[in-house]
Amino acid sequence: MKSYFVYIITNYKKTTLYIGVTNDLIRRMYEHRNGLVRGFSKKYQLKYLVYFEETGDVMSAIHREKQLKKWNRAWKEELINEFNPEWKDLSEEWLEE
């Protein structure tokens, strides 16, 4: 079964959030951490994975990503706080800089 992930990353100061979707979270985090993804995440140095959800359906993942992007900042922070209260980098154990 194929997996798809909706994820939220942030910068060191936790001031900016980015929501994305991928079918390979480890690869995608490697790309973010090493500045291989051009655009918003690279510009704001978003390298720290603070939240993710996994699903087996790509359409569900895309729908959830769009839903989360419409949420206000407080709702997103509440979601992260429930999942990862310390806002630890969840990809730290997979990747080394």
Jmol script that loads the backbone (N, CA, C; Angstrom):
load data "model"
ATOM      1  N   MET A   1       0.823  -1.187   0.000  1.00  0.00           N
ATOM      2  CA  MET A   1       0.000   0.000   0.000  1.00  0.00           C
ATOM      3  C   MET A   1       0.868   1.252   0.000  1.00  0.00           C
ATOM      4  N   LYS A   2       0.538   2.190  -0.828  1.00  0.00           N
ATOM      5  CA  LYS A   2       1.270   3.442  -0.934  1.00  0.00           C
ATOM      6  C   LYS A   2       0.828   4.390   0.181  1.00  0.00           C
ATOM      7  N   SER A   3       1.755   5.175   0.693  1.00  0.00           N
ATOM      8  CA  SER A   3       1.453   6.155   1.732  1.00  0.00           C
ATOM      9  C   SER A   3       1.656   7.562   1.202  1.00  0.00           C
ATOM     10  N   TYR A   4       0.837   8.458   1.695  1.00  0.00           N
ATOM     11  CA  TYR A   4       0.927   9.876   1.372  1.00  0.00           C
ATOM     12  C   TYR A   4       0.895  10.641   2.685  1.00  0.00           C
ATOM     13  N   PHE A   5       1.629  11.726   2.733  1.00  0.00           N
ATOM     14  CA  PHE A   5       1.778  12.481   3.967  1.00  0.00           C
ATOM     15  C   PHE A   5       1.417  13.940   3.754  1.00  0.00           C
ATOM     16  N   VAL A   6       0.673  14.477   4.691  1.00  0.00           N
ATOM     17  CA  VAL A   6       0.465  15.913   4.804  1.00  0.00           C
ATOM     18  C   VAL A   6       1.358  16.326   5.964  1.00  0.00           C
ATOM     19  N   TYR A   7       2.139  17.374   5.767  1.00  0.00           N
ATOM     20  CA  TYR A   7       3.101  17.730   6.798  1.00  0.00           C
ATOM     21  C   TYR A   7       3.168  19.235   6.993  1.00  0.00           C
ATOM     22  N   ILE A   8       3.643  19.620   8.175  1.00  0.00           N
ATOM     23  CA  ILE A   8       3.872  21.025   8.478  1.00  0.00           C
ATOM     24  C   ILE A   8       5.319  21.173   8.917  1.00  0.00           C
ATOM     25  N   ILE A   9       6.000  22.133   8.302  1.00  0.00           N
ATOM     26  CA  ILE A   9       7.373  22.450   8.683  1.00  0.00           C
ATOM     27  C   ILE A   9       7.432  23.912   9.121  1.00  0.00           C
ATOM     28  N   THR A  10       8.472  24.221   9.868  1.00  0.00           N
ATOM     29  CA  THR A  10       8.654  25.574  10.365  1.00  0.00           C
ATOM     30  C   THR A  10      10.139  25.926  10.350  1.00  0.00           C
ATOM     31  N   ASN A  11      10.433  27.169  10.710  1.00  0.00           N
ATOM     32  CA  ASN A  11      11.820  27.617  10.788  1.00  0.00           C
ATOM     33  C   ASN A  11      12.324  27.523  12.231  1.00  0.00           C
ATOM     34  N   TYR A  12      13.558  27.891  12.454  1.00  0.00           N
ATOM     35  CA  TYR A  12      14.187  27.767  13.772  1.00  0.00           C
ATOM     36  C   TYR A  12      13.405  28.519  14.844  1.00  0.00           C
ATOM     37  N   LYS A  13      12.932  29.717  14.514  1.00  0.00           N
ATOM     38  CA  LYS A  13      12.213  30.535  15.493  1.00  0.00           C
ATOM     39  C   LYS A  13      10.724  30.205  15.569  1.00  0.00           C
ATOM     40  N   LYS A  14      10.276  29.284  14.729  1.00  0.00           N
ATOM     41  CA  LYS A  14       8.878  28.843  14.703  1.00  0.00           C
ATOM     42  C   LYS A  14       7.910  29.979  14.374  1.00  0.00           C
ATOM     43  N   THR A  15       8.349  30.883  13.513  1.00  0.00           N
ATOM     44  CA  THR A  15       7.524  32.038  13.146  1.00  0.00           C
ATOM     45  C   THR A  15       6.751  31.844  11.848  1.00  0.00           C
ATOM     46  N   THR A  16       7.171  30.898  11.031  1.00  0.00           N
ATOM     47  CA  THR A  16       6.534  30.665   9.741  1.00  0.00           C
ATOM     48  C   THR A  16       6.205  29.190   9.603  1.00  0.00           C
ATOM     49  N   LEU A  17       5.020  28.901   9.046  1.00  0.00           N
ATOM     50  CA  LEU A  17       4.599  27.520   8.827  1.00  0.00           C
ATOM     51  C   LEU A  17       4.390  27.271   7.344  1.00  0.00           C
ATOM     52  N   TYR A  18       4.703  26.049   6.919  1.00  0.00           N
ATOM     53  CA  TYR A  18       4.466  25.614   5.543  1.00  0.00           C
ATOM     54  C   TYR A  18       3.775  24.263   5.600  1.00  0.00           C
ATOM     55  N   ILE A  19       2.726  24.114   4.812  1.00  0.00           N
ATOM     56  CA  ILE A  19       1.999  22.849   4.739  1.00  0.00           C
ATOM     57  C   ILE A  19       2.216  22.257   3.362  1.00  0.00           C
ATOM     58  N   GLY A  20       2.591  20.986   3.332  1.00  0.00           N
ATOM     59  CA  GLY A  20       2.838  20.317   2.060  1.00  0.00           C
ATOM     60  C   GLY A  20       2.299  18.899   2.063  1.00  0.00           C
ATOM     61  N   VAL A  21       2.412  18.257   0.896  1.00  0.00           N
ATOM     62  CA  VAL A  21       1.992  16.869   0.740  1.00  0.00           C
ATOM     63  C   VAL A  21       3.067  16.139  -0.058  1.00  0.00           C
ATOM     64  N   THR A  22       3.320  14.882   0.285  1.00  0.00           N
ATOM     65  CA  THR A  22       4.346  14.101  -0.394  1.00  0.00           C
ATOM     66  C   THR A  22       4.037  12.614  -0.259  1.00  0.00           C
ATOM     67  N   ASN A  23       4.661  11.819  -1.114  1.00  0.00           N
ATOM     68  CA  ASN A  23       4.539  10.366  -0.978  1.00  0.00           C
ATOM     69  C   ASN A  23       5.794   9.762  -0.339  1.00  0.00           C
ATOM     70  N   ASP A  24       6.777  10.601  -0.010  1.00  0.00           N
ATOM     71  CA  ASP A  24       8.016  10.145   0.621  1.00  0.00           C
ATOM     72  C   ASP A  24       8.490  11.225   1.581  1.00  0.00           C
ATOM     73  N   LEU A  25       8.071  11.130   2.824  1.00  0.00           N
ATOM     74  CA  LEU A  25       8.347  12.176   3.801  1.00  0.00           C
ATOM     75  C   LEU A  25       9.832  12.306   4.120  1.00  0.00           C
ATOM     76  N   ILE A  26      10.538  11.208   4.196  1.00  0.00           N
ATOM     77  CA  ILE A  26      11.975  11.270   4.491  1.00  0.00           C
ATOM     78  C   ILE A  26      12.728  11.990   3.382  1.00  0.00           C
ATOM     79  N   ARG A  27      12.442  11.626   2.134  1.00  0.00           N
ATOM     80  CA  ARG A  27      13.084  12.306   1.000  1.00  0.00           C
ATOM     81  C   ARG A  27      12.740  13.782   0.977  1.00  0.00           C
ATOM     82  N   ARG A  28      11.469  14.094   1.201  1.00  0.00           N
ATOM     83  CA  ARG A  28      11.027  15.480   1.148  1.00  0.00           C
ATOM     84  C   ARG A  28      11.689  16.316   2.245  1.00  0.00           C
ATOM     85  N   MET A  29      11.834  15.759   3.424  1.00  0.00           N
ATOM     86  CA  MET A  29      12.500  16.493   4.503  1.00  0.00           C
ATOM     87  C   MET A  29      13.986  16.678   4.200  1.00  0.00           C
ATOM     88  N   TYR A  30      14.597  15.685   3.578  1.00  0.00           N
ATOM     89  CA  TYR A  30      15.992  15.843   3.157  1.00  0.00           C
ATOM     90  C   TYR A  30      16.110  17.025   2.190  1.00  0.00           C
ATOM     91  N   GLU A  31      15.178  17.117   1.266  1.00  0.00           N
ATOM     92  CA  GLU A  31      15.184  18.222   0.297  1.00  0.00           C
ATOM     93  C   GLU A  31      15.004  19.571   0.989  1.00  0.00           C
ATOM     94  N   HIS A  32      14.064  19.648   1.919  1.00  0.00           N
ATOM     95  CA  HIS A  32      13.851  20.905   2.648  1.00  0.00           C
ATOM     96  C   HIS A  32      15.083  21.278   3.466  1.00  0.00           C
ATOM     97  N   ARG A  33      15.622  20.323   4.181  1.00  0.00           N
ATOM     98  CA  ARG A  33      16.770  20.606   5.059  1.00  0.00           C
ATOM     99  C   ARG A  33      18.012  21.047   4.292  1.00  0.00           C
ATOM    100  N   ASN A  34      18.160  20.567   3.091  1.00  0.00           N
ATOM    101  CA  ASN A  34      19.357  20.882   2.312  1.00  0.00           C
ATOM    102  C   ASN A  34      19.122  21.963   1.264  1.00  0.00           C
ATOM    103  N   GLY A  35      17.991  22.641   1.353  1.00  0.00           N
ATOM    104  CA  GLY A  35      17.710  23.760   0.450  1.00  0.00           C
ATOM    105  C   GLY A  35      17.524  23.357  -0.993  1.00  0.00           C
ATOM    106  N   LEU A  36      17.085  22.134  -1.236  1.00  0.00           N
ATOM    107  CA  LEU A  36      16.917  21.645  -2.595  1.00  0.00           C
ATOM    108  C   LEU A  36      15.551  21.996  -3.191  1.00  0.00           C
ATOM    109  N   VAL A  37      14.646  22.501  -2.334  1.00  0.00           N
ATOM    110  CA  VAL A  37      13.306  22.872  -2.775  1.00  0.00           C
ATOM    111  C   VAL A  37      13.270  24.385  -2.926  1.00  0.00           C
ATOM    112  N   ARG A  38      13.143  24.852  -4.148  1.00  0.00           N
ATOM    113  CA  ARG A  38      13.077  26.291  -4.386  1.00  0.00           C
ATOM    114  C   ARG A  38      11.720  26.830  -3.965  1.00  0.00           C
ATOM    115  N   GLY A  39      11.714  28.089  -3.598  1.00  0.00           N
ATOM    116  CA  GLY A  39      10.449  28.738  -3.288  1.00  0.00           C
ATOM    117  C   GLY A  39      10.315  29.111  -1.828  1.00  0.00           C
ATOM    118  N   PHE A  40       9.077  29.072  -1.356  1.00  0.00           N
ATOM    119  CA  PHE A  40       8.715  29.554  -0.023  1.00  0.00           C
ATOM    120  C   PHE A  40       9.529  28.898   1.086  1.00  0.00           C
ATOM    121  N   SER A  41       9.617  27.575   1.075  1.00  0.00           N
ATOM    122  CA  SER A  41      10.304  26.884   2.175  1.00  0.00           C
ATOM    123  C   SER A  41      11.802  27.210   2.211  1.00  0.00           C
ATOM    124  N   LYS A  42      12.404  27.378   1.068  1.00  0.00           N
ATOM    125  CA  LYS A  42      13.822  27.728   1.026  1.00  0.00           C
ATOM    126  C   LYS A  42      14.029  29.184   1.458  1.00  0.00           C
ATOM    127  N   LYS A  43      13.184  30.063   0.964  1.00  0.00           N
ATOM    128  CA  LYS A  43      13.287  31.490   1.282  1.00  0.00           C
ATOM    129  C   LYS A  43      13.213  31.740   2.781  1.00  0.00           C
ATOM    130  N   TYR A  44      12.318  31.035   3.462  1.00  0.00           N
ATOM    131  CA  TYR A  44      12.111  31.245   4.894  1.00  0.00           C
ATOM    132  C   TYR A  44      12.815  30.205   5.770  1.00  0.00           C
ATOM    133  N   GLN A  45      13.689  29.410   5.170  1.00  0.00           N
ATOM    134  CA  GLN A  45      14.506  28.413   5.876  1.00  0.00           C
ATOM    135  C   GLN A  45      13.656  27.479   6.736  1.00  0.00           C
ATOM    136  N   LEU A  46      12.634  26.915   6.124  1.00  0.00           N
ATOM    137  CA  LEU A  46      11.723  26.000   6.806  1.00  0.00           C
ATOM    138  C   LEU A  46      12.296  24.595   6.697  1.00  0.00           C
ATOM    139  N   LYS A  47      12.836  24.103   7.805  1.00  0.00           N
ATOM    140  CA  LYS A  47      13.567  22.836   7.808  1.00  0.00           C
ATOM    141  C   LYS A  47      13.130  21.875   8.898  1.00  0.00           C
ATOM    142  N   TYR A  48      12.210  22.271   9.741  1.00  0.00           N
ATOM    143  CA  TYR A  48      11.882  21.500  10.938  1.00  0.00           C
ATOM    144  C   TYR A  48      10.467  20.935  10.841  1.00  0.00           C
ATOM    145  N   LEU A  49      10.386  19.616  10.818  1.00  0.00           N
ATOM    146  CA  LEU A  49       9.101  18.921  10.724  1.00  0.00           C
ATOM    147  C   LEU A  49       8.452  18.891  12.103  1.00  0.00           C
ATOM    148  N   VAL A  50       7.273  19.531  12.226  1.00  0.00           N
ATOM    149  CA  VAL A  50       6.604  19.582  13.527  1.00  0.00           C
ATOM    150  C   VAL A  50       5.274  18.830  13.537  1.00  0.00           C
ATOM    151  N   TYR A  51       4.801  18.407  12.357  1.00  0.00           N
ATOM    152  CA  TYR A  51       3.513  17.710  12.296  1.00  0.00           C
ATOM    153  C   TYR A  51       3.429  16.928  10.988  1.00  0.00           C
ATOM    154  N   PHE A  52       2.782  15.761  11.053  1.00  0.00           N
ATOM    155  CA  PHE A  52       2.451  15.047   9.820  1.00  0.00           C
ATOM    156  C   PHE A  52       1.295  14.101  10.050  1.00  0.00           C
ATOM    157  N   GLU A  53       0.595  13.809   8.982  1.00  0.00           N
ATOM    158  CA  GLU A  53      -0.479  12.819   8.947  1.00  0.00           C
ATOM    159  C   GLU A  53      -0.186  11.891   7.784  1.00  0.00           C
ATOM    160  N   GLU A  54      -0.553  10.644   7.922  1.00  0.00           N
ATOM    161  CA  GLU A  54      -0.345   9.658   6.856  1.00  0.00           C
ATOM    162  C   GLU A  54      -1.693   9.111   6.393  1.00  0.00           C
ATOM    163  N   THR A  55      -1.818   8.915   5.098  1.00  0.00           N
ATOM    164  CA  THR A  55      -3.020   8.321   4.521  1.00  0.00           C
ATOM    165  C   THR A  55      -2.612   7.441   3.344  1.00  0.00           C
ATOM    166  N   GLY A  56      -3.477   6.540   2.964  1.00  0.00           N
ATOM    167  CA  GLY A  56      -3.209   5.671   1.825  1.00  0.00           C
ATOM    168  C   GLY A  56      -3.821   6.176   0.531  1.00  0.00           C
ATOM    169  N   ASP A  57      -4.457   7.336   0.594  1.00  0.00           N
ATOM    170  CA  ASP A  57      -5.176   7.869  -0.566  1.00  0.00           C
ATOM    171  C   ASP A  57      -4.654   9.263  -0.917  1.00  0.00           C
ATOM    172  N   VAL A  58      -4.146   9.424  -2.122  1.00  0.00           N
ATOM    173  CA  VAL A  58      -3.560  10.701  -2.528  1.00  0.00           C
ATOM    174  C   VAL A  58      -4.588  11.825  -2.532  1.00  0.00           C
ATOM    175  N   MET A  59      -5.812  11.541  -2.928  1.00  0.00           N
ATOM    176  CA  MET A  59      -6.842  12.583  -2.973  1.00  0.00           C
ATOM    177  C   MET A  59      -7.192  13.057  -1.558  1.00  0.00           C
ATOM    178  N   SER A  60      -7.199  12.145  -0.611  1.00  0.00           N
ATOM    179  CA  SER A  60      -7.448  12.520   0.786  1.00  0.00           C
ATOM    180  C   SER A  60      -6.325  13.421   1.301  1.00  0.00           C
ATOM    181  N   ALA A  61      -5.103  13.102   0.947  1.00  0.00           N
ATOM    182  CA  ALA A  61      -3.956  13.907   1.365  1.00  0.00           C
ATOM    183  C   ALA A  61      -4.037  15.313   0.781  1.00  0.00           C
ATOM    184  N   ILE A  62      -4.358  15.410  -0.499  1.00  0.00           N
ATOM    185  CA  ILE A  62      -4.468  16.716  -1.150  1.00  0.00           C
ATOM    186  C   ILE A  62      -5.613  17.525  -0.539  1.00  0.00           C
ATOM    187  N   HIS A  63      -6.728  16.858  -0.302  1.00  0.00           N
ATOM    188  CA  HIS A  63      -7.876  17.536   0.312  1.00  0.00           C
ATOM    189  C   HIS A  63      -7.508  18.067   1.702  1.00  0.00           C
ATOM    190  N   ARG A  64      -6.826  17.255   2.494  1.00  0.00           N
ATOM    191  CA  ARG A  64      -6.433  17.663   3.844  1.00  0.00           C
ATOM    192  C   ARG A  64      -5.438  18.817   3.801  1.00  0.00           C
ATOM    193  N   GLU A  65      -4.503  18.781   2.861  1.00  0.00           N
ATOM    194  CA  GLU A  65      -3.543  19.876   2.716  1.00  0.00           C
ATOM    195  C   GLU A  65      -4.281  21.181   2.436  1.00  0.00           C
ATOM    196  N   LYS A  66      -5.216  21.146   1.511  1.00  0.00           N
ATOM    197  CA  LYS A  66      -5.983  22.352   1.173  1.00  0.00           C
ATOM    198  C   LYS A  66      -6.800  22.838   2.358  1.00  0.00           C
ATOM    199  N   GLN A  67      -7.359  21.902   3.109  1.00  0.00           N
ATOM    200  CA  GLN A  67      -8.138  22.245   4.285  1.00  0.00           C
ATOM    201  C   GLN A  67      -7.268  22.959   5.324  1.00  0.00           C
ATOM    202  N   LEU A  68      -6.109  22.381   5.616  1.00  0.00           N
ATOM    203  CA  LEU A  68      -5.221  22.971   6.619  1.00  0.00           C
ATOM    204  C   LEU A  68      -4.701  24.340   6.193  1.00  0.00           C
ATOM    205  N   LYS A  69      -4.460  24.512   4.915  1.00  0.00           N
ATOM    206  CA  LYS A  69      -3.959  25.798   4.419  1.00  0.00           C
ATOM    207  C   LYS A  69      -4.975  26.917   4.636  1.00  0.00           C
ATOM    208  N   LYS A  70      -6.241  26.582   4.719  1.00  0.00           N
ATOM    209  CA  LYS A  70      -7.290  27.583   4.945  1.00  0.00           C
ATOM    210  C   LYS A  70      -7.435  27.947   6.424  1.00  0.00           C
ATOM    211  N   TRP A  71      -6.901  27.125   7.304  1.00  0.00           N
ATOM    212  CA  TRP A  71      -7.020  27.368   8.744  1.00  0.00           C
ATOM    213  C   TRP A  71      -6.230  28.605   9.150  1.00  0.00           C
ATOM    214  N   ASN A  72      -6.667  29.259  10.224  1.00  0.00           N
ATOM    215  CA  ASN A  72      -5.884  30.375  10.744  1.00  0.00           C
ATOM    216  C   ASN A  72      -4.709  29.833  11.564  1.00  0.00           C
ATOM    217  N   ARG A  73      -3.784  30.699  11.879  1.00  0.00           N
ATOM    218  CA  ARG A  73      -2.546  30.306  12.568  1.00  0.00           C
ATOM    219  C   ARG A  73      -2.837  29.621  13.915  1.00  0.00           C
ATOM    220  N   ALA A  74      -3.784  30.149  14.667  1.00  0.00           N
ATOM    221  CA  ALA A  74      -4.087  29.590  15.987  1.00  0.00           C
ATOM    222  C   ALA A  74      -4.555  28.138  15.886  1.00  0.00           C
ATOM    223  N   TRP A  75      -5.374  27.829  14.900  1.00  0.00           N
ATOM    224  CA  TRP A  75      -5.854  26.453  14.721  1.00  0.00           C
ATOM    225  C   TRP A  75      -4.696  25.518  14.362  1.00  0.00           C
ATOM    226  N   LYS A  76      -3.804  25.997  13.494  1.00  0.00           N
ATOM    227  CA  LYS A  76      -2.647  25.190  13.107  1.00  0.00           C
ATOM    228  C   LYS A  76      -1.749  24.932  14.312  1.00  0.00           C
ATOM    229  N   GLU A  77      -1.543  25.965  15.130  1.00  0.00           N
ATOM    230  CA  GLU A  77      -0.716  25.799  16.323  1.00  0.00           C
ATOM    231  C   GLU A  77      -1.351  24.806  17.293  1.00  0.00           C
ATOM    232  N   GLU A  78      -2.664  24.856  17.439  1.00  0.00           N
ATOM    233  CA  GLU A  78      -3.354  23.919  18.317  1.00  0.00           C
ATOM    234  C   GLU A  78      -3.178  22.478  17.821  1.00  0.00           C
ATOM    235  N   LEU A  79      -3.289  22.284  16.508  1.00  0.00           N
ATOM    236  CA  LEU A  79      -3.094  20.962  15.911  1.00  0.00           C
ATOM    237  C   LEU A  79      -1.679  20.450  16.204  1.00  0.00           C
ATOM    238  N   ILE A  80      -0.696  21.308  16.012  1.00  0.00           N
ATOM    239  CA  ILE A  80       0.699  20.932  16.277  1.00  0.00           C
ATOM    240  C   ILE A  80       0.894  20.644  17.759  1.00  0.00           C
ATOM    241  N   ASN A  81       0.351  21.490  18.618  1.00  0.00           N
ATOM    242  CA  ASN A  81       0.506  21.310  20.067  1.00  0.00           C
ATOM    243  C   ASN A  81      -0.075  19.994  20.557  1.00  0.00           C
ATOM    244  N   GLU A  82      -1.170  19.555  19.976  1.00  0.00           N
ATOM    245  CA  GLU A  82      -1.762  18.273  20.363  1.00  0.00           C
ATOM    246  C   GLU A  82      -0.897  17.097  19.915  1.00  0.00           C
ATOM    247  N   PHE A  83      -0.270  17.225  18.758  1.00  0.00           N
ATOM    248  CA  PHE A  83       0.530  16.159  18.156  1.00  0.00           C
ATOM    249  C   PHE A  83       1.970  16.166  18.670  1.00  0.00           C
ATOM    250  N   ASN A  84       2.505  17.367  18.875  1.00  0.00           N
ATOM    251  CA  ASN A  84       3.924  17.541  19.176  1.00  0.00           C
ATOM    252  C   ASN A  84       4.078  18.765  20.094  1.00  0.00           C
ATOM    253  N   PRO A  85       3.711  18.637  21.380  1.00  0.00           N
ATOM    254  CA  PRO A  85       3.654  19.788  22.287  1.00  0.00           C
ATOM    255  C   PRO A  85       4.963  20.573  22.414  1.00  0.00           C
ATOM    256  N   GLU A  86       6.082  19.921  22.240  1.00  0.00           N
ATOM    257  CA  GLU A  86       7.373  20.606  22.366  1.00  0.00           C
ATOM    258  C   GLU A  86       7.873  21.165  21.033  1.00  0.00           C
ATOM    259  N   TRP A  87       7.124  20.942  19.974  1.00  0.00           N
ATOM    260  CA  TRP A  87       7.503  21.381  18.623  1.00  0.00           C
ATOM    261  C   TRP A  87       8.908  20.868  18.268  1.00  0.00           C
ATOM    262  N   LYS A  88       9.192  19.641  18.666  1.00  0.00           N
ATOM    263  CA  LYS A  88      10.474  19.024  18.333  1.00  0.00           C
ATOM    264  C   LYS A  88      10.509  18.714  16.838  1.00  0.00           C
ATOM    265  N   ASP A  89      11.706  18.727  16.278  1.00  0.00           N
ATOM    266  CA  ASP A  89      11.876  18.353  14.874  1.00  0.00           C
ATOM    267  C   ASP A  89      11.717  16.846  14.758  1.00  0.00           C
ATOM    268  N   LEU A  90      10.623  16.414  14.194  1.00  0.00           N
ATOM    269  CA  LEU A  90      10.307  14.991  14.099  1.00  0.00           C
ATOM    270  C   LEU A  90      11.179  14.259  13.084  1.00  0.00           C
ATOM    271  N   SER A  91      11.831  14.991  12.206  1.00  0.00           N
ATOM    272  CA  SER A  91      12.697  14.355  11.214  1.00  0.00           C
ATOM    273  C   SER A  91      14.133  14.231  11.695  1.00  0.00           C
ATOM    274  N   GLU A  92      14.418  14.767  12.844  1.00  0.00           N
ATOM    275  CA  GLU A  92      15.789  14.769  13.360  1.00  0.00           C
ATOM    276  C   GLU A  92      16.387  13.371  13.444  1.00  0.00           C
ATOM    277  N   GLU A  93      15.578  12.396  13.848  1.00  0.00           N
ATOM    278  CA  GLU A  93      16.097  11.044  13.987  1.00  0.00           C
ATOM    279  C   GLU A  93      16.363  10.373  12.642  1.00  0.00           C
ATOM    280  N   TRP A  94      15.730  10.847  11.572  1.00  0.00           N
ATOM    281  CA  TRP A  94      15.912  10.243  10.242  1.00  0.00           C
ATOM    282  C   TRP A  94      17.088  10.856   9.505  1.00  0.00           C
ATOM    283  N   LEU A  95      17.307  12.142   9.734  1.00  0.00           N
ATOM    284  CA  LEU A  95      18.263  12.879   8.921  1.00  0.00           C
ATOM    285  C   LEU A  95      19.344  13.515   9.781  1.00  0.00           C
ATOM    286  N   GLU A  96      20.513  13.549   9.255  1.00  0.00           N
ATOM    287  CA  GLU A  96      21.610  14.247   9.928  1.00  0.00           C
ATOM    288  C   GLU A  96      22.119  15.299   8.977  1.00  0.00           C
ATOM    289  N   GLU A  97      22.429  16.446   9.539  1.00  0.00           N
ATOM    290  CA  GLU A  97      22.903  17.543   8.685  1.00  0.00           C
ATOM    291  C   GLU A  97      24.369  17.404   8.387  1.00  0.00           C
TER     292      GLU A  97
END
end "model"
wireframe off; spacefill off
backbone 0.3
color backbone group
